[in-house]
Amino acid sequence: VQGVRVLLNAAPARALPEALLRAVDVLVVNEEELTALVGEHGSIAERLARTGVAITVATLGSRGAVALVDGDYLVQPAFAVTPVDT
């Protein structure tokens, strides 16, 4: 609507209505949230595809992140950092 793109960070982990997911352009989840949305079966790539959102990003903590962008998978390894305060 009105050319506005919608990003949803689906925290905390819980099931979301399909109508809400249809209105989202970019979905950001961690592994627990991804499981709450689509179940635990299959690889992360398969589960990203089951969200139904064209751009879905799963954050993987110290393993980085993976994204499904219009059918293509992108992997971003985590950057090495020294935490100051967690």
Backbone torsions as a table, in degrees:
resi	resn	phi	psi	omega
1	VAL	NA	132.4	175.8
2	GLN	58.5	18.5	177.7
3	GLY	74.0	11.6	-179.5
4	VAL	-88.8	128.8	176.2
5	ARG	-88.9	142.6	-176.1
6	VAL	-113.8	124.8	174.6
7	LEU	-110.5	131.3	177.9
8	LEU	-121.9	122.1	169.5
9	ASN	-95.1	109.6	-168.5
10	ALA	-82.6	45.5	177.2
11	ALA	-99.9	142.2	-1.8
12	PRO	-79.0	166.7	-175.8
13	ALA	-61.6	124.3	175.0
14	ARG	-170.3	161.9	176.1
15	ALA	-67.6	145.1	179.2
16	LEU	-122.7	147.1	179.1
17	PRO	-64.5	141.8	178.5
18	GLU	-58.5	-35.1	179.5
19	ALA	-61.2	-37.7	177.9
20	LEU	-66.6	-46.9	-179.6
21	LEU	-61.6	-33.8	177.9
22	ARG	-66.1	-23.7	-179.0
23	ALA	-89.4	-3.8	-174.9
24	VAL	-97.2	136.1	175.9
25	ASP	-93.0	-36.7	-179.0
26	VAL	-133.3	125.7	179.2
27	LEU	-114.7	130.0	177.8
28	VAL	-119.0	125.1	-178.9
29	VAL	-140.0	158.5	167.0
30	ASN	-97.1	-178.5	-176.2
31	GLU	-63.0	-39.4	179.4
32	GLU	-64.9	-42.1	178.9
33	GLU	-66.8	-39.1	177.3
34	LEU	-60.9	-42.1	178.1
35	THR	-63.2	-41.4	178.7
36	ALA	-62.8	-33.1	-178.2
37	LEU	-78.5	-43.8	-169.6
38	VAL	-127.4	1.8	-179.0
39	GLY	93.2	173.9	-173.9
40	GLU	-99.8	-4.8	-175.6
41	HIS	-81.3	138.0	178.0
42	GLY	97.2	169.3	177.9
43	SER	-72.1	168.7	176.4
44	ILE	-59.9	-40.7	179.1
45	ALA	-59.7	-45.6	179.4
46	GLU	-64.0	-38.6	-179.5
47	ARG	-71.2	-36.2	175.1
48	LEU	-58.9	-43.0	-178.9
49	ALA	-63.7	-30.1	-178.6
50	ARG	-76.0	-9.4	178.9
51	THR	-68.5	-28.6	-177.5
52	GLY	81.6	3.6	179.8
53	VAL	-99.3	131.3	-173.8
54	ALA	-59.3	-35.8	177.6
55	ILE	-123.7	111.2	178.9
56	THR	-127.2	129.9	179.7
57	VAL	-115.9	130.2	173.9
58	ALA	-113.2	121.3	176.2
59	THR	-84.6	139.0	-172.9
60	LEU	-122.9	26.3	178.6
61	GLY	61.1	-127.9	-176.5
62	SER	-69.3	-8.8	177.7
63	ARG	-92.0	-2.3	177.6
64	GLY	98.8	-133.4	-178.6
65	ALA	-153.5	158.1	174.3
66	VAL	-134.4	145.2	-179.1
67	ALA	-133.2	145.9	169.7
68	LEU	-107.9	116.2	-177.6
69	VAL	-123.3	104.1	179.1
70	ASP	47.8	45.6	175.8
71	GLY	92.8	-10.8	178.4
72	ASP	-104.2	141.1	178.0
73	TYR	-99.3	135.0	178.1
74	LEU	-123.2	137.5	180.0
75	VAL	-119.2	133.0	176.5
76	GLN	-124.4	106.8	175.3
77	PRO	-62.0	154.9	178.2
78	ALA	-70.8	150.3	174.2
79	PHE	-85.8	141.0	175.5
80	ALA	-72.5	126.5	179.4
81	VAL	-137.5	158.0	172.5
82	THR	-107.5	108.1	-178.2
83	PRO	-64.0	141.1	176.7
84	VAL	-99.4	-42.8	-179.4
85	ASP	-152.1	120.8	179.5
86	THR	-96.8	NA	NA
